[in-house]
Amino acid sequence: MIQSNFINEIGNKIKIKIKNKKDSGVNYKTKEKIFFDGVSITITGPTSLTKNVITYMEAEELFFTLKKFLNK
């Protein structure tokens, strides 16, 4: 697990927590249930909470896409 605590641009305390998570999903074409090692992402602020579990491939794509976006 990795965690980051910081104050954002508008002065709010934010916590980001990322950890490994076993999960499952359904292939929309075959309807087969598939178990996978996922990445759990939680972002907590004073008035908001965002949680998501994504696959490792999705996490890698998110990383590369954010890197491109932020380096514009």
ROMARTI-667229 format. One record per residue: residue number from 0; residue in one letter; chain; x, z, y of N, C-alpha, C, O in turn. Coordinates in steps of 0.2 Angstrom, whole numbers, plus 2048, in hexadecimal, padded with zeros to 3 digits. Last residue first. Example, Ala and Ser with C-alpha at 12.3 -4.5 7.8 and 13.67 -1.06 7.14 Angstrom:
2
ATOM   resi   resn   chain   n_x   n_z   n_y   ca_x   ca_z   ca_y   c_x   c_z   c_y   o_x   o_z   o_y
ATOM      1      s       A   840   823   7F5    844    824    7FB   840   827   800   843   828   806
ATOM      0      a       A   842   827   7E4    83E    827    7EA   842   827   7F0   847   82A   7EF
END
This chain:
72
ATOM   resi   resn   chain   n_x   n_z   n_y   ca_x   ca_z   ca_y   c_x   c_z   c_y   o_x   o_z   o_y
ATOM     71      k       A   809   799   85B    807    793    85F   80B   792   865   80A   78D   869
ATOM     70      n       A   80A   7A3   853    811    7A0    855   80F   79A   859   814   796   85A
ATOM     69      l       A   7FE   7A6   84E    801    7AB    853   807   7A8   856   80A   7AB   85B
ATOM     68      f       A   7FB   79C   845    7F7    79D    84B   7FA   7A1   851   7FA   7A0   857
ATOM     67      k       A   805   79D   83C    805    797    840   801   798   846   803   796   84B
ATOM     66      k       A   801   7AA   837    808    7A9    83A   808   7A3   83E   80B   7A3   843
ATOM     65      l       A   7F5   7A8   832    7F6    7AC    838   7FC   7AB   83B   7FD   7AB   841
ATOM     64      t       A   7F8   79F   827    7F4    79D    82D   7F5   7A1   833   7F5   79F   839
ATOM     63      f       A   800   7A8   81F    803    7A2    822   7FF   79F   828   802   79D   82D
ATOM     62      f       A   7F6   7B2   81C    7FD    7B4    81F   800   7AD   823   802   7AE   829
ATOM     61      l       A   7EC   7AB   816    7EB    7AE    81C   7F1   7B0   820   7F1   7AF   826
ATOM     60      e       A   7F4   7A6   80B    7F1    7A1    810   7EF   7A5   816   7F1   7A2   81B
ATOM     59      e       A   7F6   7B3   805    7FB    7AF    807   7F9   7AA   80C   7FD   7A9   811
ATOM     58      a       A   7E8   7B7   802    7ED    7BB    806   7F3   7B7   809   7F4   7B7   80F
ATOM     57      e       A   7E5   7AD   7F9    7E1    7AD    800   7E5   7B1   804   7E6   7B0   80A
ATOM     56      m       A   7ED   7B1   7EF    7EE    7AA    7F2   7EA   7AA   7F8   7ED   7A7   7FD
ATOM     55      y       A   7E8   7BD   7EB    7EF    7BD    7EE   7F0   7B6   7F1   7F3   7B5   7F6
ATOM     54      t       A   7D7   7BF   7F2    7DC    7BD    7EC   7E3   7BD   7F0   7E3   7BC   7F6
ATOM     53      i       A   7D0   7CD   7FB    7D1    7C6    7FA   7D6   7C5   7F4   7DA   7CA   7F2
ATOM     52      v       A   7C5   7D8   801    7C9    7D7    7FB   7CA   7CF   7FA   7C5   7CC   7FA
ATOM     51      n       A   7C2   7E1   810    7C1    7DA    80D   7C6   7DB   807   7CC   7DD   808
ATOM     50      k       A   7BB   7E9   81E    7BE    7E9    817   7BD   7E3   814   7B7   7E0   814
ATOM     49      t       A   7BA   7F0   82E    7BA    7EA    82A   7BE   7EB   824   7C4   7ED   823
ATOM     48      l       A   7B2   7FA   839    7B6    7FA    833   7B5   7F3   830   7AF   7F1   82F
ATOM     47      s       A   7B1   801   84A    7B0    7FC    845   7B4   7FD   83F   7B9   801   83F
ATOM     46      t       A   7B4   80A   854    7AD    808    853   7AC   803   84E   7A7   800   84E
ATOM     45      p       A   7C2   80C   853    7BE    812    855   7B6   810   854   7B2   815   852
ATOM     44      g       A   7C7   803   844    7C7    805    84B   7C2   80A   84C   7BF   80D   848
ATOM     43      t       A   7CF   7FD   836    7CB    802    838   7CC   803   840   7D2   804   842
ATOM     42      i       A   7D0   7F1   829    7D2    7F2    830   7CD   7F7   833   7C7   7F6   833
ATOM     41      t       A   7D6   7EE   819    7D2    7F2    81D   7D4   7F3   824   7DA   7F5   825
ATOM     40      i       A   7D8   7E4   80B    7DA    7E5    812   7D4   7E9   816   7CE   7E7   816
ATOM     39      s       A   7DE   7E2   7FB    7D9    7E5    7FF   7DC   7E6   806   7E1   7E9   808
ATOM     38      v       A   7E1   7D5   7F1    7E4    7D9    7F7   7DE   7DC   7FB   7DA   7D8   7FD
ATOM     37      g       A   7E1   7D4   7DF    7DF    7D2    7E6   7E3   7D7   7EB   7E7   7DB   7E9
ATOM     36      d       A   7E1   7CE   7CF    7E5    7D2    7D4   7E4   7D0   7DB   7E6   7CB   7DD
ATOM     35      f       A   7D2   7CA   7C7    7D8    7C8    7CA   7DB   7CE   7CE   7D7   7D3   7CF
ATOM     34      f       A   7C6   7C3   7BC    7C9    7C9    7BE   7D0   7C7   7C1   7D3   7C3   7BF
ATOM     33      i       A   7B7   7B9   7BD    7BF    7B9    7BC   7C1   7C0   7BF   7C0   7C1   7C5
ATOM     32      k       A   7A9   7B3   7B5    7AC    7B8    7B9   7B4   7B9   7B7   7B6   7B9   7B1
ATOM     31      e       A   7A3   7A2   7B7    7A7    7A7    7B3   7AA   7AC   7B8   7AC   7AB   7BD
ATOM     30      k       A   79C   798   7BD    799    79F    7BD   79D   7A4   7B9   79A   7A9   7B7
ATOM     29      t       A   7A2   78C   7C0    7A1    78E    7B9   79D   794   7B8   79B   796   7B2
ATOM     28      k       A   7A1   78C   7CE    7A0    786    7CA   79E   788   7C3   799   786   7C0
ATOM     27      y       A   7A5   798   7D3    79F    796    7D5   79C   790   7D1   797   78E   7D1
ATOM     26      n       A   7AC   7A5   7CB    7AD    79E    7CC   7A6   79B   7CD   7A2   79B   7C9
ATOM     25      v       A   7AB   7B5   7D1    7A7    7B1    7CD   7A9   7AA   7CF   7A8   7A8   7D5
ATOM     24      g       A   7B7   7C3   7D0    7B3    7BE    7D3   7AF   7BA   7CF   7B1   7B9   7C9
ATOM     23      s       A   7BE   7D3   7D1    7BC    7CE    7CD   7B7   7C9   7D2   7B5   7CB   7D7
ATOM     22      d       A   7CD   7DD   7D3    7C7    7DB    7D5   7C4   7D6   7D0   7C8   7D3   7CC
ATOM     21      k       A   7D9   7E9   7D8    7D6    7E5    7D2   7CF   7E3   7D4   7CC   7E8   7D6
ATOM     20      k       A   7E4   7E9   7E5    7DD    7EB    7E3   7DB   7E6   7DD   7DB   7E0   7DE
ATOM     19      n       A   7F0   7EF   7F0    7EE    7EB    7EB   7E8   7EE   7E8   7E6   7F4   7E9
ATOM     18      k       A   7ED   7F0   802    7F0    7F3    7FC   7ED   7EE   7F6   7E9   7EA   7F7
ATOM     17      i       A   7EE   7F4   813    7EE    7EF    80E   7F1   7F2   808   7F6   7F5   808
ATOM     16      k       A   7E7   7FA   822    7EA    7FC    81C   7E9   7F6   817   7E4   7F3   816
ATOM     15      i       A   7E8   7FD   833    7E8    7F7    82E   7EB   7FA   828   7F1   7FC   828
ATOM     14      k       A   7E0   805   840    7E4    806    83A   7E3   800   836   7DD   7FE   834
ATOM     13      i       A   7E1   807   852    7DF    803    84C   7E3   805   846   7E9   806   847
ATOM     12      k       A   7DA   80E   861    7DF    80F    85B   7DC   80B   855   7D6   80B   854
ATOM     11      n       A   7D9   804   870    7D6    807    86A   7DB   808   864   7DF   804   863
ATOM     10      g       A   7DD   7FC   87B    7DF    803    87B   7DC   807   875   7DB   80D   875
ATOM      9      i       A   7DD   7EF   87A    7D8    7F2    87E   7D8   7FA   87E   7D4   7FD   880
ATOM      8      e       A   7E7   7EB   871    7E7    7E9    878   7E2   7EC   87D   7E3   7EC   883
ATOM      7      n       A   7E9   7FA   866    7E8    7F3    868   7E8   7F1   86F   7E9   7F6   874
ATOM      6      i       A   7F5   804   85F    7F0    804    865   7EF   7FC   867   7F4   7F9   868
ATOM      5      f       A   7F7   807   84D    7F9    804    854   7F3   805   859   7ED   806   857
ATOM      4      n       A   7FD   808   83D    7F8    80B    842   7FB   809   849   801   809   84A
ATOM      3      s       A   7FD   801   82D    7FF    800    834   7FA   803   839   7F4   802   838
ATOM      2      q       A   802   802   81C    7FD    804    821   801   803   828   807   804   829
ATOM      1      i       A   802   7FD   80B    805    7FD    812   800   7FE   817   7FA   7FC   817
ATOM      0      m       A   804   800   7FA    800    800    800   804   800   806   80A   803   806
END
